[in-house]
């Protein structure tokens, strides 16, 4: 009937108007691309967004995260929630920024990632380089652009927001539990350390509404966990609530860093190591002092050896 059609049309229209809220835990590569993909989905007829991503990050935006990492490196002062492991962009933001993969350089998904990076400010050469490399400076600008575009598309981002637990339907009559949202704890929103040019209206509202140490429940239609490998508390919670976890194989690597003076000595030898100039004052000064002292030690040992040899020859002549 006409009334039934009108009712169905109204219901469909209401469903379209209200996009599904998808909570994403973690603003690393997986979380960011998930949020962007969801925010870009539109109804084919009306163009209304189908999803509203709500991105939760326990760490800080790249601007203040950079200062936290600087404090860790230079003053040995660590922020437990804003460091090399946690914060906008994930653990790789302050790494080498190498774009390596084992799933095919020219596959559709890999090309999509690379073109998305270029869209948000990465150099176009990563599309053709055999071993593309971004670098932290490019990543910081790129992440800032991603964040702004995500908000323009209706997404929400909350920094200093740590997931404590999954909010699960407590209906004991059903065997399959349904996740309704997440329970979060608000940490330092860090807006007091953001410069005026970095402080967005959304950041101010988030900081004003969320109090440090307070606990809240955020509800959604689905939850995506993109928390990264360092969020052990998340995996411990999943284990505690009975979520089936399966280990996967992984490769472990490490990098050994040596002082520049040692590298110079190994590569150029004691005779030419002193001539190496990097252009970094403190490094070059240490290098100069190291090789100068080494030369003095060598000269002193040489003199001692000569004296000892001469004395031995004199004793042989006397005998």
C-alpha positions as CSV (number, residue, x, y, z in Angstrom):
1,X,0.0,0.0,0.0
2,X,0.9,3.7,-0.3
3,X,1.2,4.1,3.5
4,X,3.6,1.1,3.7
5,X,5.8,2.5,1.0
6,X,5.9,5.8,2.8
7,X,6.9,4.1,6.0
8,X,9.6,2.1,4.3
9,X,10.9,5.2,2.5
10,X,10.9,7.1,5.8
11,X,12.8,4.3,7.6
12,X,15.3,4.1,4.8
13,X,15.8,7.9,4.8
14,X,16.3,7.9,8.6
15,X,18.9,5.1,8.3
16,X,20.7,7.1,5.7
17,X,20.7,10.3,7.7
18,X,22.2,8.6,10.7
19,X,25.6,7.1,9.8
20,X,26.8,4.1,11.8
21,X,29.3,5.1,14.4
22,X,32.4,3.0,14.2
23,X,34.9,3.2,17.1
24,X,38.5,2.7,16.1
25,X,41.1,2.2,18.8
26,X,44.5,3.4,17.7
27,X,45.7,6.1,15.3
28,X,48.5,4.2,13.7
29,X,48.5,3.3,10.0
30,X,45.8,0.7,10.3
31,X,43.5,2.9,12.4
32,X,44.0,6.0,10.2
33,X,43.4,4.2,6.9
34,X,40.3,2.4,8.4
35,X,38.9,5.8,9.5
36,X,39.6,7.4,6.2
37,X,38.0,4.5,4.2
38,X,34.9,4.6,6.4
39,X,34.6,8.4,6.2
40,X,34.8,8.3,2.4
41,X,31.9,5.9,2.0
42,X,28.8,7.7,0.8
43,X,25.2,6.7,-0.1
44,X,25.2,6.2,-3.9
45,X,22.0,8.3,-4.4
46,X,22.1,11.1,-1.7
47,X,25.8,11.3,-1.0
48,X,25.2,11.2,2.7
49,X,28.0,9.6,4.8
50,X,27.3,5.9,5.7
51,X,29.7,5.8,8.6
52,X,31.1,8.2,11.2
53,X,34.5,7.0,12.4
54,X,35.4,7.8,16.0
55,X,39.2,7.5,16.3
56,X,40.6,7.0,19.8
57,X,44.3,7.5,20.5
58,X,45.9,7.1,23.9
59,X,48.9,9.2,22.8
60,X,49.2,12.7,21.5
61,X,49.1,14.5,18.1
62,X,52.3,14.6,16.2
63,X,53.1,18.2,17.2
64,X,53.2,17.6,20.9
65,X,54.4,14.0,20.5
66,X,57.5,15.3,18.9
67,X,58.3,17.4,21.9
68,X,57.7,14.4,24.2
69,X,60.1,12.3,22.2
70,X,62.6,15.2,22.3
71,X,62.4,15.3,26.1
72,X,63.0,11.5,26.2
73,X,66.1,11.7,24.0
74,X,67.7,14.8,25.5
75,X,66.5,14.8,29.1
76,X,65.6,11.2,29.7
77,X,62.1,12.2,30.7
78,X,59.5,9.8,29.4
79,X,55.8,10.2,29.0
80,X,54.2,6.7,29.3
81,X,51.5,7.5,26.8
82,X,53.3,9.7,24.3
83,X,56.6,8.3,23.1
84,X,58.1,6.2,20.3
85,X,55.4,3.6,20.7
86,X,52.2,5.6,21.3
87,X,50.8,8.7,19.6
88,X,49.4,9.8,16.3
89,X,50.9,7.9,13.4
90,X,51.9,4.9,15.4
91,X,55.3,3.4,16.3
92,X,56.7,4.0,12.8
93,X,56.3,7.8,12.8
94,X,59.7,8.4,14.4
95,X,61.4,5.4,12.6
96,X,63.0,5.3,9.2
97,X,59.8,5.7,7.3
98,X,60.7,3.0,4.8
99,X,57.7,1.8,2.7
100,X,58.5,-1.8,2.3
101,X,56.1,-4.7,1.8
102,X,56.0,-8.3,0.9
103,X,52.6,-8.3,-0.7
104,X,53.6,-6.8,-4.0
105,X,54.7,-3.3,-4.9
106,X,52.2,-2.9,-7.7
107,X,49.2,-4.6,-6.1
108,X,46.0,-2.5,-5.9
109,X,46.0,-2.1,-2.1
110,X,49.7,-1.1,-2.0
111,X,49.2,1.5,-4.8
112,X,46.2,2.8,-2.9
113,X,48.3,3.4,0.2
114,X,51.0,5.1,-1.8
115,X,48.7,7.4,-3.7
116,X,46.9,8.3,-0.5
117,X,50.2,9.3,1.0
118,X,50.9,11.5,-2.0
119,X,47.4,13.0,-1.7
120,X,48.2,14.2,1.8
121,X,51.6,15.6,1.1
122,X,54.1,12.8,0.5
123,X,56.6,13.4,-2.4
124,X,55.4,11.9,-5.7
125,X,58.7,10.0,-6.2
126,X,57.5,7.3,-3.8
127,X,55.2,6.1,-6.6
128,X,58.2,5.2,-8.8
129,X,61.1,4.6,-6.4
130,X,62.1,1.0,-6.0
131,X,62.6,1.5,-2.3
132,X,60.4,4.4,-1.3
133,X,61.2,6.3,1.8
134,X,59.1,9.0,3.5
135,X,61.1,10.2,6.6
136,X,59.7,11.6,9.8
137,X,59.4,15.2,8.5
138,X,57.2,14.2,5.7
139,X,55.2,11.9,8.0
140,X,54.4,14.7,10.4
141,X,53.0,17.0,7.7
142,X,51.1,14.1,6.1
143,X,49.5,13.0,9.4
144,X,48.4,16.6,10.2
145,X,46.7,16.8,6.8
146,X,45.0,13.4,7.3
147,X,43.7,14.5,10.6
148,X,42.2,17.7,9.2
149,X,40.6,16.0,6.3
150,X,39.2,13.2,8.5
151,X,37.5,15.8,10.6
152,X,36.1,17.7,7.6
153,X,34.5,14.4,6.5
154,X,32.7,14.1,9.8
155,X,35.1,11.9,11.7
156,X,36.0,12.5,15.3
157,X,39.4,12.2,16.8
158,X,40.2,12.0,20.6
159,X,43.8,12.1,21.8
160,X,44.8,11.2,25.3
161,X,42.0,8.7,25.3
162,X,43.0,5.2,26.4
163,X,40.8,2.2,26.0
164,X,40.4,0.3,29.3
165,X,37.7,-2.3,28.5
166,X,35.3,-3.4,25.8
167,X,31.7,-2.6,26.7
168,X,29.9,-5.9,26.2
169,X,26.2,-6.6,26.3
170,X,25.6,-8.2,29.7
171,X,22.5,-10.2,28.7
172,X,23.2,-13.6,30.2
173,X,20.5,-15.2,28.1
174,X,22.5,-15.0,24.9
175,X,25.6,-17.1,24.2
176,X,27.1,-14.7,21.7
177,X,28.3,-11.5,23.4
178,X,27.8,-8.2,21.5
179,X,30.3,-5.4,21.8
180,X,28.4,-2.1,22.3
181,X,31.4,0.2,22.7
182,X,34.5,0.9,24.8
183,X,35.2,2.1,28.3
184,X,37.9,4.8,28.1
185,X,40.1,6.8,30.5
186,X,41.0,10.3,29.6
187,X,44.6,11.3,30.0
188,X,46.4,14.5,29.2
189,X,44.8,16.1,26.2
190,X,47.9,18.2,26.1
191,X,46.3,21.3,24.5
192,X,48.2,23.6,27.0
193,X,51.4,22.7,25.2
194,X,50.1,23.1,21.7
195,X,51.1,26.4,20.0
196,X,48.2,28.6,18.9
197,X,48.7,27.6,15.2
198,X,48.5,24.0,16.2
199,X,45.4,24.3,18.4
200,X,42.2,23.5,16.6
201,X,38.7,24.2,17.8
202,X,38.1,20.5,18.0
203,X,41.1,20.0,20.3
204,X,39.9,22.8,22.6
205,X,36.4,21.3,22.9
206,X,37.9,17.8,23.6
207,X,40.1,19.2,26.3
208,X,37.3,21.2,27.8
209,X,34.8,18.3,27.9
210,X,37.2,15.5,29.0
211,X,38.8,15.6,32.4
212,X,42.1,13.9,33.0
213,X,41.6,10.7,34.9
214,X,37.9,10.5,34.3
215,X,36.3,7.3,32.9
216,X,33.6,7.3,30.2
217,X,31.8,4.8,28.0
218,X,31.7,5.5,24.2
219,X,29.0,3.6,22.4
220,X,29.1,2.6,18.7
221,X,27.7,0.2,16.2
222,X,31.1,-1.6,15.8
223,X,34.5,-1.5,17.3
224,X,37.8,-1.9,15.4
225,X,40.9,-2.6,17.4
226,X,44.0,-1.2,15.7
227,X,46.0,-0.8,18.9
228,X,49.4,-1.9,17.7
229,X,51.9,-4.4,19.2
230,X,52.9,-2.2,22.2
231,X,49.5,-2.0,23.8
232,X,49.9,-5.1,25.9
233,X,47.2,-4.0,28.3
234,X,44.7,-4.3,25.4
235,X,45.6,-7.9,24.7
236,X,45.6,-8.8,28.4
237,X,42.1,-7.5,28.6
238,X,41.0,-9.4,25.6
239,X,42.4,-12.6,27.1
240,X,40.7,-11.9,30.4
241,X,37.2,-11.5,28.8
242,X,37.6,-14.7,26.8
243,X,38.4,-13.4,23.3
244,X,40.2,-16.1,21.3
245,X,43.7,-14.9,20.5
246,X,46.0,-16.5,18.0
247,X,49.7,-15.8,17.8
248,X,51.2,-15.1,14.4
249,X,54.8,-15.4,13.1
250,X,56.9,-12.3,13.1
251,X,60.4,-11.3,12.3
252,X,62.6,-9.6,14.9
253,X,65.4,-7.2,13.9
254,X,67.5,-4.7,15.7
255,X,69.9,-1.8,14.9
256,X,73.2,-1.3,16.6
257,X,74.4,2.4,16.8
258,X,78.0,3.3,17.2
259,X,79.6,6.7,17.9
260,X,80.6,8.4,14.7
261,X,84.3,8.4,15.8
262,X,84.3,4.6,15.9
263,X,82.7,4.4,12.5
264,X,85.3,6.8,11.1
265,X,88.1,4.7,12.5
266,X,86.7,1.4,11.1
267,X,86.0,2.9,7.7
268,X,88.9,5.2,7.2
269,X,91.6,4.0,9.7
270,X,93.5,6.0,12.3
271,X,95.4,8.0,9.6
272,X,92.4,9.4,7.8
273,X,89.6,9.3,10.5
274,X,90.6,12.8,11.7
275,X,89.9,14.3,8.3
276,X,86.2,13.3,8.3
277,X,83.9,16.3,8.7
278,X,80.1,15.8,9.1
279,X,79.2,19.4,9.5
280,X,77.7,18.8,12.9
281,X,79.9,20.7,15.4
282,X,79.7,18.5,18.5
283,X,80.2,15.3,16.5
284,X,83.2,16.7,14.7
285,X,84.7,18.0,17.9
286,X,84.5,14.6,19.6
287,X,85.9,13.0,16.5
288,X,88.9,15.4,16.4
289,X,89.6,14.9,20.1
290,X,89.4,11.1,19.7
291,X,91.9,10.9,16.9
292,X,94.2,13.5,18.3
293,X,94.4,11.6,21.6
294,X,94.8,8.3,19.7
295,X,97.7,9.8,17.8
296,X,99.4,10.9,21.0
297,X,99.0,7.5,22.5
298,X,100.5,5.9,19.3
299,X,103.4,8.3,19.4
300,X,104.0,7.6,23.1
301,X,104.0,3.8,22.6
302,X,106.3,4.2,19.6
303,X,108.8,6.2,21.7
304,X,108.7,3.6,24.5
305,X,109.3,0.8,22.0
306,X,112.3,2.7,20.5
307,X,113.8,3.3,23.9
308,X,113.3,-0.3,24.9
309,X,114.9,-1.5,21.7
310,X,117.9,0.8,22.1
311,X,118.4,-0.3,25.7
312,X,118.3,-4.0,24.6
313,X,120.9,-3.4,21.9
314,X,123.2,-1.6,24.3
315,X,123.0,-4.5,26.7
316,X,123.9,-6.9,24.0
317,X,126.9,-4.9,23.0
318,X,128.2,-4.8,26.6
319,X,127.9,-8.5,26.9
